[in-house]
Amino acid sequence: MKYVFEMSDNGNGTDRATWGDMTTTSKNGASCSLARKIVATGAEDGPVVLVRAGKEAMNINSLHGWATQSYSEGSTVRLARVKYREFDKSFVSA
């Protein structure tokens, strides 16, 4: 199966990734977040195409592989692709 993610800019520094009725919003890695959400439903692997303003912006070989990625801002690099790590929620107070 081929997955086509519609990408858009929210105008507030975040991106939105949409596939069917699933949508994620993120400052860094909305498409990776959407891939994780789709994989969590038990979806089969397949290529992913990111489409922005009606044009193919990026082709990815594997939905499952993309779900393991994210983006990080560093002090010397604007954005860098990194392995996704679950956020440690133990620091969040209720």
C-alpha positions as CSV (number, residue, x, y, z in Angstrom):
1,M,0.0,0.0,0.0
2,K,1.2,3.5,-0.7
3,Y,0.4,6.3,1.8
4,V,0.0,9.9,0.6
5,F,0.3,12.4,3.4
6,E,-1.1,15.9,2.7
7,M,1.2,18.4,4.4
8,S,0.3,22.0,5.3
9,D,1.7,24.9,7.4
10,N,-0.5,26.0,10.2
11,G,1.0,29.5,10.1
12,N,2.0,29.4,13.7
13,G,5.3,27.5,13.3
14,T,3.7,24.0,13.2
15,D,3.0,21.7,10.4
16,R,-0.1,19.5,9.9
17,A,0.1,16.0,8.3
18,T,-3.2,14.4,7.1
19,W,-4.0,10.9,5.8
20,G,-7.7,10.1,5.4
21,D,-9.4,11.1,8.7
22,M,-6.1,11.0,10.7
23,T,-4.3,14.3,11.4
24,T,-1.3,15.2,13.5
25,T,0.2,18.6,14.2
26,S,3.8,19.2,15.3
27,K,6.5,21.8,15.3
28,N,9.0,19.1,14.3
29,G,8.0,15.9,12.5
30,A,4.2,16.0,11.9
31,S,4.6,13.4,9.2
32,C,6.7,11.1,11.5
33,S,4.0,11.5,14.2
34,L,1.3,10.6,11.7
35,A,3.3,7.5,10.6
36,R,3.4,6.4,14.3
37,K,-0.3,6.9,14.6
38,I,-1.0,4.8,11.5
39,V,1.4,2.1,12.5
40,A,-0.3,1.9,15.9
41,T,-3.5,0.8,14.2
42,G,-1.7,-2.2,12.8
43,A,-1.4,-0.8,9.2
44,E,0.8,-2.7,6.7
45,D,4.1,-1.2,5.6
46,G,4.5,0.7,2.4
47,P,6.0,3.7,0.8
48,V,5.0,7.2,1.9
49,V,4.7,10.3,-0.3
50,L,4.6,13.8,1.4
51,V,2.5,16.2,-0.7
52,R,2.7,20.0,-0.1
53,A,0.6,22.4,-2.1
54,G,-0.3,19.7,-4.5
55,K,3.3,18.7,-5.3
56,E,5.3,15.8,-4.2
57,A,7.8,17.1,-1.6
58,M,9.4,13.9,-0.4
59,N,9.3,10.1,-1.0
60,I,9.9,7.7,1.9
61,N,10.5,4.0,1.4
62,S,8.8,2.7,4.5
63,L,5.9,3.8,6.7
64,H,7.2,1.6,9.5
65,G,10.7,3.1,9.1
66,W,9.4,6.6,9.0
67,A,7.5,6.0,12.3
68,T,10.8,5.5,14.0
69,Q,12.0,9.0,13.0
70,S,11.5,12.5,14.3
71,Y,13.1,15.9,13.9
72,S,15.1,17.8,16.5
73,E,16.3,21.4,16.7
74,G,19.8,21.8,17.9
75,S,22.0,24.8,18.7
76,T,24.1,24.4,15.5
77,V,21.7,22.7,13.1
78,R,18.2,24.1,12.4
79,L,16.5,20.7,12.0
80,A,18.1,17.3,12.1
81,R,16.4,13.9,11.6
82,V,16.8,11.8,14.7
83,K,15.5,8.5,16.1
84,Y,12.2,9.0,17.8
85,R,12.2,8.7,21.6
86,E,9.0,8.6,23.7
87,F,8.7,11.6,25.9
88,D,9.4,10.9,29.5
89,K,6.1,11.7,31.2
90,S,7.4,11.2,34.7
91,F,8.5,14.9,34.8
92,V,5.0,16.1,34.0
93,S,2.9,17.1,37.0
94,A,-0.9,16.5,37.0
